[in-house]
Amino acid sequence: MPATPTTDPLQRERDHLAASRAALRAMREDVQSLDLRDVTGTWVSAVVLQNQIEARIAALADLAHTPLFFGRLDYLHAISEELSEGGGGESFYIGRRHVHDADGDPMVIDWRAPVSQPFYRASRTEPLDVERRRRFGYTGGELTAYEDEHLSDPSEADTASALLAAEIEKPRVGPMRDIVATIQPEQDEIVRADVSGTICVQGAPGTGKTAVGLHRVAYLLYAHRERLARTGTLVIGPNNAFLSYIEQVLPALGELDVAQSTVQQLVGHVEVRGEDTPEAARLKGDARMAEVLRRAVRAGITLPTEPCVVVRGSRRWRVPVYELTEIIEELKGREVRYGAAGDALPQRIAHAVLLKMEQGGEAPDDRVQDAVARNTAVKAVVKQCWPPVDPAKLVLRLLSDPEFLAACAEGVLTAEEQQAVLWPKPGRSVKTARWTPADAVLVDEATDLVQRTPSLGHVVLDEAQDLSPMQYRAVGRRCTTGSATVLGDLAQGTTPWATASWPEALHHLGKSGAHVEELTKGFRVPEEVIAYASRLLPAIAPGLAPASSVRDAPGSLTIRQIADGEQPEAVLAACREALTREGSTGLIVADARVPLFAEALAAAGLPYLSPGAETSAEARLTLVPASLAKGLEYDYVVLDEPAAVIAGEPDERTGLRRLYVALTRAVSGLTVLHTEPLPEQLR
């Protein structure tokens, strides 16, 4: 006998979830069963097709603890053409990916589809033809609750969503999660912005800017998959700990082909083994270094002093000095890449020879021109007048040779600045030189001056406020023909060269026309905590609007002064107290104090993790150097000695910014312990 349909609404939704999971399994099995043996074509096309199938299988994986759908839209009128004549409404389940049944009818609609957009944008003032928006609550992957908003019913009170609040406040265990169930209207506008434009997001702590950037990548891959599959996408983060923290977001949304990198990995032409002084790093990151490098790359170009004589059979063809000079001057004036111009020079000289051959009664063709371009005499002129440039060797010379640097930096850098840029001990070779992170960026600039850097379709740059102008240029080279999403917070700039304004940063990135969007409504950091941290804003980012939080959590902030000699015991006690609650705990300390607390935690038998490592039931405490806290979040944060965090930076403003970052990592509670006086802004 057929099963009797249940009248319990919650059970009906559970039944639909079970049916949707079964349909997803069937979709995956259909792809797995494909037989490529009869597919015609070359072995290359067969390999490409096999790779595409394997990627599709991976994208259709059902993650047990990740809800397949999180909402439902009931429209007043039909969306589908075949149903529109009936006049009735339609319902759609909104989830992380599309799922259809055996007949091809949708059971779950991808959150990125146009029909899903009202789930994020509809309101009582603009219901967008939505009669009811339903949100679902889950526990351990099981559907346990639902909540309805009748957007077209004027009599229903406008109340905050308890399920939405619960999802936002869910304990942080493991890596960063997607936020598809909680995207807000202002975030959705950024996520769905056009692929052809670059957008910059200034976001206060807890406003979800990182999640917005990642979901924008997922949306663009959905809406422009073929285009971005050809050109590629890249997410750039500040460090590997941050990349480890966010790496599961896109796979959870079914996107597996997005590369991730730090800026340092992006410019990894040389092995970095040294460190600059803050002043040297600041100067090497200055945009003026681009002109110094341009001059250095072209410093070897010389004009000929003798004609070029090409022997072909019994005849000699002579290109005079003045004609060679005209060719070289013309190539210099075009400002093409040095390597491309060097490749063009022998062909240009060969073309001049061919013109003379034609004037002499011969009828040469392209094969003759190529042969002349390879002639020994032509190659000798090219080597002398346009010598090849090795970018790393060039920068090695520039930073080791005061006279060469002075010639290239004349009128650009002062004598004092040149002295600061030079290596204290000249490097002997590319392999043995103690390259610094800033040096590697210079090598990347020189490499691009020689040969154009390939451009990607879209680049997401997170924590962008910490980049130097030369680092912005390095990122910009990767998206010259594509677009970018720039994410950051000026108040969290903790490098000596931190961004002063977004228009300036976008100029160096090569995206001056980009739109700047500001997110000030926080969803992660409790109001009490963000208000306390915002006391620092007048000192670290004058004019920047403080963030507000939708989460009012009284008692979420504790400030406690500890007597001398009571640390680290008091800090460990605070960590133990935090661990009695559900979720993750981050112990943030000044970098210099990490060994002290590593030893204390080990002696106390408290297991702890390094930043970026995935938390588990056995290890929910992470020991975080203040320099690596940016971009991370924990349910509970214990912050040790703010004065030590400030003192660990080269100047007070940078130290206060580092403290601002540390103060804004908590989702549910922050405990600040100190023996030394707090900065006056926080008293």
N, C-alpha and C positions, 0 to 999 in steps of 0.2 A: 504494500500500500504506500502511496506517496506520503511524504512527511507533511504534517499540518503546519501551515505558516504560523509563526509565533506572533503574538500581539504585543510582546514586550519590545519597545523601541530599542533599548540597549542591546538586547539579544539579536534583533534584526541587524544592527550595525556590526555586531560581532560576526554574524553569519556572512555579511558582505565582506568583512575583512578576511575571513577564512576562504571564501570563494575567490577573492582577489589574489591571495597568496597562491592558491591552487592554479589560477590562471597565469600568474607570473612564472611558476614552475613549468607550466606547459609551454610558455613562450621560450623559456631557456632550453627545454628539452627539444623543441622544434629546431632551434639553432644548432644544438649539439648533434642532432641527427643528420645534418646536411652532409651529403657525400660529394666530395670534390673530385673524385676520380674521373668522372665523365665531363668535367668542365674543360672546354677547349681553351687554347691559348698557350702562352709560353710558360716556362717554369717560374719566371719572375712574377707574372700575373697570378699564378697559383699561390705563390708565397704571400703576395700582398693580400689576396683574398682570404687565405688562411689566417693571417694576422688580424684582418678585420673581423672575422668570425670569432676568434679568440677574445678580442676586445669586446665584442657584443655579448658574448657569454659572461664575461666578467662584469659588464655593466648591468646584466640582468640578475645578478646575485641578490638573494633575499637576505637582508641583515636581520637576524632574529630579534635583536633588541632595538631596532630602528622602526618606528611605525611606518607602515606602507602608505597610509593616508592620515592626515591630521585634521581635515576639515571637510565640510560639505556646503555647497551653494545650491539653494532652491530658487530658481528664477521664476518671476511672474509670468514670463512668456517664453516660448520655445526658442532655442538658439539654433538648433539643427533645421535645415531647410525642409527635410521630409516631415518634420513635426510641426512646423510653423503654421500650416493651414488649420490645424486642429485648435489652435488658440490657447492650449494649455501650457503650463510651465514645464521646465526640465530641471533635473537635479544632477549635480556633478560632484564626485568625490575628488578632493584636491590632495595630491601627495607628492612624493619626491621623484616619481617617474611615472611614465605612462604604462598602463596595464590594460589589455583588452582580452575579451573572451574568445572562444573558438570561432564565433561568427564575425569577429573584428569589432564588436561594439565596445566602447570604452567602459572600463570598470573603475579606473583611477585616471585622473587627468594630471599631467605634469604641471607642477606649480608655475612653470615658466610660460605655459600656453596662454594666449590672449583671454580665453574664457575663464582662466583662473585669476586674472588680475583683480576683479572686484572683491575677491577674498581679502585682499590687502587694502584696497582703496575705498570700498563701499562704506557709507556712513548713513546716519539718519537724515542728514541734510541732503546727501547725494547717494541714494540707495543703489543707483546703477542697475535698476530692474531686478534687484535681489530682494526676494520676499523674506528669506531666512538664511542666516549664516550660522552654521553649526560647527563648534570646535569639539575635538575629542581629547580626552585625557587618557594617558597610558601609564601602566605600572609594569616595569620589566617586560615590555613588548606586548602586554595584554591590554586590550581596550577595556577601561574600567569606568569611564564617565563621559558624559557629553553635556554641552551647554549651548543654548540657542539664543540668537538675537533676531527678532522680527523687525527688520529694518524698515519695512513699509507699514508698520503698525504704529501710528502716532500716539496711541494710548499706552504703549509699553515704555516703562522708565528706562532711561539711558544709564546703565550701571557698568562698572568696570568688570572685565572678564576675570573670574577667579582662576580658570584653567590657563589663561594667558599668563597671569602673574605666577602661577605655579610652575609653568614651563620656563619662564625667565629665571626664577629663583631655584630651579632644580640644582642639586649639589653638583659641583664640578669634579667628576672622577674620570680620569683618562684624558685624552687629548681634546682639543676644542671641538664642539659640536656644531652642526649646521643650525641655522635659525629660521628655516623655511616656515615653521609654524608660528613664528612671532614677528615676522617682518612688519614694520610700521609703514604708514603711507609715505613719510618723507624718505625712508630708506628705500622703499620700492621705486620711487622716482629715480633714484641714483642707480639702482640695480638695472632698470630697464632703459636707461639712457642710450641713445643711438651709438652704434659701434664706431661710426666715423669721427666722433668727437672725443676729445680728451676732457676728463672731469677731475677736479681736485676736491677732496673732501677734508675740510678742517673739522676734526671731531674731538671733543673733550673726552676724558676717560669714561669708559662705560657706555658710550653712545653707539657702539657696534660697528665702527668704521671698518675694522678688519673683516668682520663677517660680511659686511656689505660688499667689500671689494671682492671677496671670494665668491659670493653669490652672483655678483656681476659677471665674473668669468663664466660661471655655470650658465647664466642666462644667455650671454653672447654666444657660447658654444651651441646652445639650443637654437637660437634665432639665426645664426650665421655659421653653421657648422662647416659647410663646404669651404667657405672663404677662409676660416680660421684653421681648418685642417691643412690647408696648403701653406699658410704663412706662420702658424704656430702661436702659442700663448705662453707667457712666462709670469710667474709670481716671484717677486724679489722681496726678501725679508731681511731684518737686521742681523740675524745670527742663526746658527744651526739649531739652537734650542728653540727659537721661535718657529722655525720651519717644521721641526718635529712636532710642535704643539698643534700646528694648523693642518698637518699633512693629511688627516683623515676627512676633512670637510668635503672636498671635492669628490673623492671616491664614494662617499656616502650619498652623493647626489648623482652617481653614475658617470662622473667625468674622471677618466683615468689618464688622459694624455696631456696634462698640464705640467710643464716643467717648473721646478722651484730652484731658487739660487739665492745666495747672498751677493752683494755687490763685489765683495772680495773674490768669490768664486768666479764671478762673471769676467773679471779682469785677470785671471790667473795665468798670465803669460810667463811670470817669473816666480820663483819660490820665495815667499816672504819669511824672513828670519830676523828682521830688525825692527826697531821702533824709533820713531821720530820724536823730537821734543814737540810740545804743543805748538810752538811758534813755527817750527819747520813744517809740521803737518798742515798748519793753517795756510802757510804760503804756497806749499805744493798743491793744495786744494783750491787755490785762488784761480779764477777764470783767466787771469793774465798769463798763466802758464801755457795756455793754449797757443798764444801768439809766440811765446818763447820757443815752444816745440815746433811750430810751423816754420819759424826761421831756421831752427836747427836741422830740420829735415831737408830744407832747401839749401843749406849752407854749402853743400858739396857741388852744387851746380856751377859750372864754369863755361865760359864762352870759348869757342875754338880759336886756335892760333894758326892752324894749317888747314888747307883744303882736304877734302876727302876724295881719294882717287880709287875708283873701282875698276878692276881689270876683268873684262869679259872676253874670253878668247884672245883675239889679236888686237882688241881695241881697249882704250882706256877712257873712262868717263870721269870727269872732274866736277865736283860740287865745290864752288869757291867758299871762302871763309864767310863772306857777307851773307851768302844764302843760308849756310848752316846756322849763322847767328840769328837770322830772321826766324828760322824754324824753331830754335830753342827759345827765343824770346816770346814767340807766339804761344808755345806750350806753357811757359811760365805764367803768362798773362791770363790763361784760361782758368787757372786755379783748380785744375782737375787733380785727382789723387796722384801722388808722386809716382807710385808704381804704374798706374795706368798711363801716365805721360811717358814714363820710361819705356813702356811696351810700345807706345805709339811712335816714339822717336825713330827707331830703325826703319819703320814703314814709311815715315815721312821723308827720310833721306832717300830711301829706295825709290819713292815716287818721283823725287826730283831727278834721280838718275834716269828713270824711265822716260820722263819728258825729254831729256837730252837724247836718249836713244831714238825716240820717235822723230825728233828734229834731225837726227842723223840718218834717217831713212829706214830704221828698223821698225818692226811691229811686235813689240813685247806684249805679253799677257800677264795675268795675275800670278802665274807660276814663276815668271821671271822676276816679278817684284818681290815675291817671297824669298827667292834665291838671293837676290841682291841684299835684302834685309839681313840675311845670314852671312853676308860676305865679311871676311876678316877686317877689312878696312872700315866698314860701317860699324861693326861691333866695337872696334877700337875707339871710334869717335864717341859712341854712346857711353862706353865705360869711362872715358875721360871727362866728358861733359855732363853726363847724367848718371853718376855712379849709383849702384844699388845701395839701399839703406836697410840695415837690420835694426828694427825699432829698439830692441833691448840694448844692443851695443851703443846705439845713439844716446839713449837716456843715461847709460853708464858713463859715457864720455861727458855728457852735459853736467852730471852731478859730481864728476871727479876732476874736471879740467876747468879751473877758474877763468882762464883766458877764453875758452870756448863759450862758457856760460856768459861771460861779460859781453862777448860779441853778439850773442843771440838775445840777451836780455837788455841791451842798451836802450834806454828810454822807456823800459817796461818795469824793471825792478831796480830799486836803488842798490847802491853798493852794499849796504847793511843787509838788505833782503837777499841779495845774491850770496852773501857769506852764510846766512842762515840756511839757505837751501842746499849748499854744498855739503857733501858727506864729510864728516870729521876725518875719516880715514878713506882715501880713494879706493874704489873697488878694482880688483885686478882683472876679473872676468865676470861674465854674466852668471856663471854657475856658482862662483864663490862669493860674489858680492852680497852684503847683508841688506837685501831689498826690504823696504818698509811698505805697509799698506798703501800709503800715498804715492810711493814710487811706482807701484804696480798700476795705478790709475794713469800715471804719466806714460808708462809703456803702452797702455791701451790706447791712449790718445795718439801716440806716435804711430802705432799700428794702423789706426784708422786713417791717418794722414797718408800712409803709404798705400793701403788697400782698403776699400770701403767695407765697413762692418755690415753683415747681412741684417736686414730688418725683419722683425716679427709683426704679426697682425695685431696683437694686443699685449701690453705689459701692465701688470699691477705692481705698483711700488708702494710698499708699506713702511711705516715709520720714516717717512721721507724727510721729516724735519731735521734729521741728523746728517744728511748728506752735504758734502762740499760742492761748490760749483763744478769742479772737475768730475766728481762722481755723478752729478746730474747729467753732465755731457756724456759720460760713459753709458748711462741708462738710455738717454735720448737717442744715442746711436743705434740702439736695439729696436727702436720703434719710429724711425724717421718716416717710413711710409705707412705706419700703423697708428694706432691710438693708445692711450694710456689711462689708467685710473691711479691717481696719486692720493695716498692716504697719509694723514699725519696730524700732529698737534703741536703747534708752535711752542706751547708751554712745556712740552716734554723734550725739547731740544737739548741734548746733553753733551754735545761736542763743542770744542772751541770755535768751530766754523758753522754752528747750527744755523738753519735758515732764519733769516730776519723777516721775510714776508713771502707769501705764496706767489705773487706776481714775479718777484725776483727769481724764485726757484724755477717757475715754469718757463721763464726766459732762458735760463741755462739748459733746461731740458729740451728746449726747441719747440715748446708748445705754448707760446705766449697768448694765444687766443683761447686757452682753456677756461671753462666755467668753474668758479670756485663755489662750492656748496658748504654750508656750515651746519654741523649737527651739534646741538646743545642739550638735547633731552637724553638723559642717561637712563639706561635700563639695568646696568650691572651694579654700579657702586651705590650703596644706600645714601640717602639725602644727607644724613648726619655726617658721613665720612667725606662726601664730595664737598660739602660746605666747609668743613674744616680744612681740607687740602686747598680749597680755592682762596684761602687767606693769603696764599703765597703768590697768586696771580699778579697783583700790582708790581711785585718785585721781579718776576720772571717773564711776564708777557703783558706789559702795560697795554690796556685797550682791548684785550681779549675778553669776550663775554664769558662769565663763569657758567658752568653747566648746572642744570637742575636735574633732579632724579625723580622718576615716577615711583620710586620705592621708598616709602617712609618706614624705617625700621628703628624705632627707639631702642637705645642701648647697644647699638651696633658699634659704637666707638668708645674705647677705653684708653685713657692717658694715665700712665702711672710712673711716678718718679721712684727710682730704686736707690737705696743707700749704697755708698761705695763698698765694694767687696761682695755684694749680693748677686752680681752677675758672674757667670751665666746661669746660676741656679734659678733665678727668677724667670729668665727667658725660657728655660726648659720647662718650668712649671706652667707657664702660659701656653707652651706648645702642647703639653699633656692635656690641659684643660680644653684647648681647641679640638684635640683629637677625640674627645668624648662626644663630639657632635658629628653628624653625618657630613661627609664631603672631604675636600682636600684642605690641607693647611700649608701655607708657605711661610717659612722663616726667612725674612729678608734682613741681611746684615751688610755692613760696609765690606768691600772686597778684602780689605786688610784683616778683617776679623773672621773670615771664613775658616782658616785653619783652627782658630780657637774653638769655634762652635762645632766643627767637624769632629774634633777630639772629644768635646764635651758630650755630644750626641752619642758617639760610639761608646764612651765610658758609661753613659746612662742606659745603654741598651735600647736606644730609640732608633729604629731603622729609618733612613732618610734617602731621598733620591736627589739626582742632579736636575737642573732645569731642563725641561723638555721631555724627561723620562715619564713614561706612562704610570700613573698611580694605580694601586691595586688595593684590595682589602687588607693585605699585609703591610703595605707601605703607602701611607697617605700624606706623609710629611716630606716637603722638598726644602732643601737648604739652598737659598737663592742669593748669590752675590748681587748687590744693588745694581751693578753694571749690566746684569742680564735680566733684570725684572721687567723691562719694557715689553709690552705686548702680552704678558702672561697674566693669568688670573687664578685666584684661589678662593675657596669659600671663606676661609679664615686666614688672616695674615697677622703674624707677630713681627713687629718691626723693632729691631734693636738699635738703640743709640743714634737718633737722627743727626746729632753733631758729628759723629764719625762718618756718616754718609756724606755730609757736606764737605768735611775735611778731606775726603778721598778724591776730590775734584780739583782741577788747577785754579779755579776762581770761585767766588761765592755764588755768583748767579748760576753757574753750571751746577754747583753743589745743591742749591735750592731746587733747581729743576730736577735733579736726580732724586731728591727727597720727594718732590711732587709725584714723580712716577711711583715711588715705593708706597706712598700713602694711598694710591688709587688702584691697588691690585685686588682689593678685597670685595667679595660678592655679598657676604653676610655679616662679617665682623672684623674689626681692626683693633689690635691692641698695640699701643706704642709704649715701650719701656725705655727709660733714660735715666742716666746719672748726671750727665752734663746738662747745662741749661738748654732749653729748646730755643730755636731761632726766634727773634723778637716778633716776627710776623705771626707765629703760632701761639704766643703767650696770651 
